[in-house]
Amino acid sequence: MSCFELLIIAMGLSMDAFGVAVCKGLAVKKLKTFHSLTAGLYFGCFQALMPLIGYFLGMQFEEVITDFDHWIAFALLALIGVNMIRGAMGNDEDADPLFSPSAMLPMALATSIDALAVGVTFALSELNVIYAVSVIGVTTFIFSALGVKIGNIFGAKYKAKAEILGGLALILIGIKILLEDIGILPDIF
């Protein structure tokens, strides 16, 4: 997996957190730096931790699934992407303006579950997992911190579009992995 592909995956995974951060920014009456940093830390840390857990789970089954790992990677990325697009087209909920651990932990966990599945796909590829989870965590931190600010300034106008774009990116990367592994597409990146 190339650095470019990893960055696209990181941006795609961060779109759920970005969407929630935008909603958090909408709910805050008087935005402070604390709000952006808190959202960035919660979402970034969970988005980094979950693929690491998925990686170690995937390593347990690597020998068993080597022959069809490209199909698993494709299916997981496509499923995550479709769920992101479907979620973007659903009804929005009112955001909670609180940034306490009891408010942030469930959201950080919920937005990072898909990263667990991506971590499984990391176990099936040759990459430095520490580098990969660091890129995902930092990317999500930046997108989430900016999302709070953007939500506070612009509202929810871009939330659904960002989630749809992230979902499409994950689906396309899954297709690329599948086509490269079965020999239809040469390794581009």
KEKE-3310 file (N, C-alpha, C; in steps of 0.2 Angstrom, whole numbers, plus 5000, padded with zeros to 4 digits):
npx = (5004:5003:5010:5001:4989:4987:4985:4973:4964:4965:4960:4947:4942:4942:4931:4919:4921:4924:4911:4904:4911:4908:4895:4896:4902:4892:4883:4889:4889:4898:4913:4928:4946:4949:4938:4940:4952:4949:4939:4948:4958:4950:4944:4955:4964:4956:4953:4966:4969:4960:4962:4974:4971:4963:4973:4981:4972:4969:4981:4982:4975:4981:4988:4978:4969:4976:4975:4963:4964:4963:4950:4943:4948:4943:4929:4927:4932:4923:4910:4911:4912:4900:4891:4895:4891:4877:4874:4876:4866:4855:4844:4848:4854:4851:4865:4875:4881:4891:4907:4912:4920:4910:4902:4910:4917:4908:4905:4917:4921:4910:4912:4924:4924:4923:4937:4943:4940:4947:4960:4961:4963:4975:4983:4984:4992:5008:5014:5020:5013:5013:5017:5006:4994:4998:4997:4983:4978:4983:4978:4964:4964:4967:4956:4945:4947:4947:4934:4925:4927:4923:4910:4905:4906:4901:4890:4880:4882:4891:4893:4887:4891:4905:4905:4900:4910:4921:4916:4915:4929:4934:4928:4932:4946:4946:4941:4952:4962:4957:4957:4971:4976:4971:4976:4971:4973:4987:5000:4997:5000)
npy = (4994:5011:5027:5037:5030:5026:5039:5043:5033:5036:5049:5046:5038:5047:5055:5052:5056:5069:5073:5072:5081:5093:5094:5095:5107:5115:5115:5122:5137:5147:5146:5139:5136:5124:5116:5112:5106:5095:5088:5084:5076:5066:5059:5057:5049:5037:5034:5030:5020:5009:5003:4998:4988:4980:4976:4968:4958:4953:4948:4936:4928:4927:4917:4908:4915:4920:4917:4923:4936:4948:4949:4950:4962:4971:4968:4973:4986:4991:4989:4997:5009:5010:5010:5023:5031:5029:5033:5046:5050:5049:5054:5069:5071:5081:5089:5087:5099:5097:5093:5083:5068:5058:5062:5062:5050:5039:5044:5045:5031:5025:5032:5026:5012:5007:5009:4998:4987:4991:4990:4976:4973:4979:4970:4961:4966:4972:4983:4997:4996:5005:5017:5018:5019:5030:5040:5039:5043:5056:5063:5062:5069:5082:5084:5083:5093:5104:5102:5105:5119:5123:5119:5127:5139:5138:5129:5114:5112:5105:5093:5080:5079:5077:5065:5057:5058:5053:5039:5035:5036:5025:5014:5014:5012:4999:4992:4995:4988:4974:4973:4974:4964:4952:4954:4961:4975:4985:4988:5004:5015)
npz = (5000:4995:5001:4997:4995:5008:5014:5008:5013:5026:5026:5022:5032:5042:5039:5045:5059:5056:5052:5064:5072:5065:5068:5082:5083:5078:5088:5098:5107:5110:5104:5108:5109:5116:5113:5100:5101:5110:5103:5092:5099:5105:5094:5085:5093:5095:5082:5078:5087:5085:5072:5074:5084:5076:5066:5074:5077:5064:5061:5067:5059:5047:5040:5036:5028:5017:5003:4999:5003:4996:4992:5005:5010:5000:5002:5015:5014:5005:5011:5022:5016:5009:5020:5026:5016:5015:5029:5028:5020:5028:5042:5051:5068:5083:5089:5103:5114:5123:5129:5137:5144:5145:5135:5124:5123:5119:5106:5099:5100:5092:5079:5076:5074:5061:5057:5064:5056:5044:5050:5050:5037:5035:5041:5031:5021:5016:5026:5036:5051:5062:5057:5048:5057:5064:5054:5051:5064:5066:5054:5057:5069:5064:5054:5063:5072:5064:5059:5070:5071:5058:5058:5068:5061:5048:5048:5045:5032:5024:5029:5025:5012:5014:5020:5010:5000:5007:5009:4996:4992:5000:4994:4981:4983:4989:4977:4969:4976:4974:4960:4957:4964:4958:4946:4935:4935:4934:4947:4953:4961)
capx = (5000:5007:5008:4995:4983:4986:4982:4966:4961:4965:4955:4940:4940:4941:4925:4913:4923:4923:4904:4901:4914:4904:4888:4898:4903:4885:4880:4893:4887:4904:4918:4935:4951:4948:4933:4943:4957:4946:4937:4953:4961:4946:4943:4961:4966:4952:4954:4973:4969:4956:4966:4980:4968:4961:4979:4983:4967:4970:4988:4980:4971:4984:4990:4972:4966:4981:4973:4958:4964:4961:4942:4941:4950:4938:4923:4927:4932:4916:4905:4912:4911:4893:4888:4896:4886:4870:4873:4876:4859:4850:4842:4853:4852:4853:4871:4875:4886:4895:4914:4915:4921:4904:4899:4914:4919:4904:4905:4924:4920:4906:4915:4930:4922:4925:4944:4944:4940:4952:4966:4961:4965:4982:4987:4984:4996:5014:5015:5022:5007:5014:5016:4999:4990:4999:4994:4976:4977:4985:4973:4958:4964:4966:4950:4940:4948:4944:4927:4922:4927:4919:4903:4903:4905:4897:4884:4880:4881:4896:4894:4885:4895:4911:4904:4899:4916:4925:4914:4917:4936:4936:4925:4937:4952:4944:4941:4959:4966:4955:4959:4978:4978:4969:4980:4968:4975:4994:5001:4998:5003)
capy = (5000:5017:5033:5040:5026:5027:5045:5043:5029:5040:5054:5043:5036:5053:5059:5051:5060:5076:5075:5073:5087:5098:5094:5098:5114:5118:5115:5126:5144:5151:5141:5140:5131:5118:5112:5109:5101:5090:5083:5081:5071:5060:5056:5055:5043:5031:5031:5027:5014:5004:4999:4994:4982:4976:4973:4962:4953:4951:4944:4930:4924:4929:4911:4905:4919:4923:4916:4927:4942:4954:4949:4952:4969:4974:4968:4977:4993:4993:4989:5003:5015:5010:5012:5030:5035:5028:5037:5053:5052:5048:5060:5071:5071:5087:5088:5089:5104:5095:5090:5079:5061:5055:5064:5061:5043:5035:5046:5043:5024:5024:5034:5022:5005:5005:5008:4992:4983:4993:4987:4969:4974:4981:4964:4957:4969:4974:4990:4998:4998:5011:5023:5019:5021:5037:5044:5040:5047:5063:5065:5062:5074:5088:5085:5084:5100:5109:5101:5109:5126:5124:5118:5133:5145:5137:5124:5107:5112:5101:5086:5074:5079:5075:5058:5053:5058:5048:5033:5033:5034:5019:5009:5014:5009:4992:4990:4995:4982:4968:4972:4973:4957:4947:4955:4965:4982:4985:4992:5011:5019)
capz = (5000:4995:5005:4994:4997:5015:5016:5006:5018:5033:5025:5021:5039:5046:5038:5051:5064:5054:5052:5071:5074:5063:5072:5089:5082:5077:5095:5103:5106:5110:5102:5111:5106:5120:5110:5094:5103:5113:5098:5088:5103:5106:5088:5083:5097:5094:5075:5078:5091:5082:5066:5078:5087:5070:5064:5078:5076:5057:5061:5070:5054:5041:5036:5034:5023:5012:4996:4997:5007:4992:4993:5011:5010:4995:5005:5021:5012:5001:5016:5026:5011:5008:5026:5026:5011:5018:5035:5025:5017:5033:5046:5056:5075:5086:5092:5110:5115:5129:5127:5143:5143:5144:5129:5118:5122:5114:5099:5097:5098:5086:5073:5074:5073:5054:5057:5066:5050:5040:5053:5048:5030:5036:5042:5025:5017:5019:5028:5043:5055:5067:5053:5046:5062:5065:5049:5052:5070:5064:5049:5060:5073:5060:5052:5068:5075:5059:5059:5075:5069:5052:5060:5071:5057:5042:5049:5043:5024:5020:5033:5021:5006:5016:5022:5004:4997:5011:5007:4989:4992:5003:4990:4976:4986:4989:4970:4966:4979:4971:4953:4957:4966:4953:4940:4930:4935:4937:4953:4950:4966)
cpx = (5005:5005:5002:4989:4982:4983:4975:4962:4960:4960:4948:4938:4939:4934:4919:4915:4922:4916:4901:4904:4910:4898:4890:4899:4897:4882:4883:4891:4893:4910:4925:4940:4951:4943:4936:4948:4954:4943:4942:4957:4957:4946:4949:4964:4962:4953:4961:4973:4965:4959:4971:4977:4966:4967:4981:4978:4968:4976:4987:4978:4975:4985:4983:4969:4970:4978:4967:4958:4962:4953:4940:4943:4945:4931:4922:4927:4925:4911:4905:4910:4903:4889:4889:4891:4879:4869:4873:4870:4854:4848:4847:4850:4854:4860:4871:4881:4891:4902:4917:4916:4915:4900:4903:4916:4914:4904:4912:4924:4916:4909:4922:4930:4925:4933:4946:4945:4945:4959:4967:4965:4973:4986:4988:4989:5003:5015:5017:5016:5007:5013:5009:4994:4991:4997:4987:4974:4978:4980:4967:4958:4963:4959:4944:4941:4945:4936:4923:4922:4923:4912:4900:4902:4900:4890:4885:4880:4885:4897:4892:4889:4902:4911:4904:4906:4921:4923:4916:4925:4937:4933:4930:4944:4951:4944:4948:4963:4964:4957:4967:4980:4976:4972:4977:4971:4983:4995:5002:5002:5008)
cpy = (5006:5022:5036:5037:5026:5033:5046:5039:5033:5046:5052:5041:5042:5057:5058:5056:5067:5078:5076:5079:5093:5099:5097:5105:5118:5120:5120:5134:5148:5146:5143:5135:5125:5114:5108:5104:5095:5085:5080:5075:5065:5056:5053:5049:5037:5029:5028:5020:5008:5000:4995:4988:4977:4973:4967:4956:4949:4946:4937:4925:4924:4923:4908:4909:4922:4922:4920:4933:4948:4954:4952:4960:4973:4974:4973:4984:4996:4993:4995:5009:5016:5013:5020:5034:5035:5032:5044:5055:5051:5055:5062:5072:5078:5085:5091:5094:5102:5091:5086:5072:5057:5056:5062:5054:5039:5037:5044:5035:5022:5026:5030:5015:5003:5005:5002:4987:4984:4990:4980:4969:4975:4975:4959:4960:4971:4981:4991:5000:5004:5017:5024:5022:5028:5042:5045:5044:5055:5066:5066:5068:5081:5089:5086:5091:5105:5108:5105:5116:5127:5123:5124:5139:5144:5132:5118:5106:5106:5094:5080:5074:5076:5067:5054:5053:5053:5041:5030:5032:5027:5013:5009:5011:5001:4989:4990:4989:4975:4968:4971:4966:4951:4948:4959:4972:4982:4990:5000:5015:5015)
cpz = (5000:5000:5003:4996:5004:5017:5014:5011:5024:5032:5025:5028:5043:5045:5043:5057:5062:5054:5059:5073:5072:5067:5079:5088:5081:5084:5100:5102:5106:5110:5105:5108:5110:5116:5104:5096:5106:5108:5094:5092:5103:5099:5085:5086:5095:5087:5074:5082:5088:5076:5069:5081:5081:5066:5067:5078:5069:5057:5063:5065:5047:5037:5033:5028:5018:5005:4994:5001:5003:4992:4999:5012:5006:4999:5011:5019:5009:5006:5020:5022:5010:5014:5027:5022:5013:5024:5033:5023:5022:5037:5050:5063:5077:5090:5099:5111:5120:5126:5132:5140:5141:5138:5123:5117:5117:5107:5096:5095:5092:5080:5071:5073:5066:5053:5060:5060:5045:5043:5051:5041:5030:5037:5036:5020:5020:5020:5035:5047:5059:5063:5050:5051:5064:5060:5050:5058:5069:5060:5053:5065:5070:5057:5057:5071:5071:5059:5064:5073:5063:5054:5064:5067:5051:5043:5046:5035:5021:5023:5028:5015:5008:5017:5015:5000:5001:5009:5000:4988:4994:4998:4984:4977:4986:4982:4967:4969:4976:4964:4953:4959:4962:4946:4934:4929:4938:4943:4951:4955:4971)
residu = (MET:SER:CYS:PHE:GLU:LEU:LEU:ILE:ILE:ALA:MET:GLY:LEU:SER:MET:ASP:ALA:PHE:GLY:VAL:ALA:VAL:CYS:LYS:GLY:LEU:ALA:VAL:LYS:LYS:LEU:LYS:THR:PHE:HIS:SER:LEU:THR:ALA:GLY:LEU:TYR:PHE:GLY:CYS:PHE:GLN:ALA:LEU:MET:PRO:LEU:ILE:GLY:TYR:PHE:LEU:GLY:MET:GLN:PHE:GLU:GLU:VAL:ILE:THR:ASP:PHE:ASP:HIS:TRP:ILE:ALA:PHE:ALA:LEU:LEU:ALA:LEU:ILE:GLY:VAL:ASN:MET:ILE:ARG:GLY:ALA:MET:GLY:ASN:ASP:GLU:ASP:ALA:ASP:PRO:LEU:PHE:SER:PRO:SER:ALA:MET:LEU:PRO:MET:ALA:LEU:ALA:THR:SER:ILE:ASP:ALA:LEU:ALA:VAL:GLY:VAL:THR:PHE:ALA:LEU:SER:GLU:LEU:ASN:VAL:ILE:TYR:ALA:VAL:SER:VAL:ILE:GLY:VAL:THR:THR:PHE:ILE:PHE:SER:ALA:LEU:GLY:VAL:LYS:ILE:GLY:ASN:ILE:PHE:GLY:ALA:LYS:TYR:LYS:ALA:LYS:ALA:GLU:ILE:LEU:GLY:GLY:LEU:ALA:LEU:ILE:LEU:ILE:GLY:ILE:LYS:ILE:LEU:LEU:GLU:ASP:ILE:GLY:ILE:LEU:PRO:ASP:ILE:PHE)
# end
